[in-house]
């Protein structure tokens, strides 16, 4: 990704744009930070091929539209500070929330997200799924539109679960998984002010663990998962344990943030929302388990000359450490809680 000094510069500008958004004390400064972030990410997306160029154009058009709507809503909210316009303030809050949901890729404004993901490299996809969500989500947490946010939560978890059922592209699969996790983050945001940051941290770690391996082996489609690792069952287990942890299967660390959110929803007596989220997560686990069963239970042959001597690399050791954390951290946390 960082094959020249210009991309390193744009990467630091991208981080700076998000920092401006998060630390700003006015909506106009937050909008400016989002624009800096957008204009720095466009050159990073473009890898001099047709797919990445198309993805960067789609991303730019969508984000530019969301930014225009956000700026319009910010001006409306400033005008609504006058006493005669107080009753219209809820409309400006609704438009601000909608534009920020469009920027983050949450349903029902998710239409651009899987298509853009399909044209990106794995490292750019990781930035889009994690870092690019910090600014919009932080701004959403400032606006309290309870009814509309709950609708976005239900749609995000439902579309994220059902959309991934018939996908053969791993990047689209990760995109729909990200939409589903976004629903959980918005739920955490409604239940507790800082809980979504905890969920986001876990999601970022698990996404990095999985994408690190997928990027190393240059895997982009499901059939590549089946044809790889025939000579190394260890690597196959590492990859799919990370996949199950991202889905939130209970023995793994990916279940911990979901557990915390479910506990908060039960304490707030939001049983219907909790049931919808849990059922939709079971559907995402279904298509993760479908991948894992096919890879674990069936052997796929490959030619010897395609064998990658990955087992002695530093990347293998990093993958092993990340998977160990992902697999056993929940048990260690539980044991620590019992003894303390």
Protein Blocks (a to p, Z undefined) as FASTA:
>chain_A
ZZcfklmmmmmmmmmmmmmmmmpcbfklmmmmmmmmmmmmmmmmpgoiaklmmmmmmmmm
mmmmmmmmmmmmmmmmmmmmpmklmmmmmmmmmmmmmmmmmmnopafklmmmmmmmmmpc
fklmmmmmmmmmmmmmmmmmmpccfklmmmmmmmmmmmmmmmmmmccbfklmmmmmmmmm
mmmmmmmmmmpmklmmmmmmmmmmmmmmmmmmmmmnopabfklmmmgoklmmklmmmmmm
mmmmmnopakbmklmmmmmmmmmmmmnopaklmmmmmmmmmmmmmmmmmmmmmmmmpccd
ddfklpccfklpmklmmmmmmmmmmmmmmmmmmmmmmmZZ
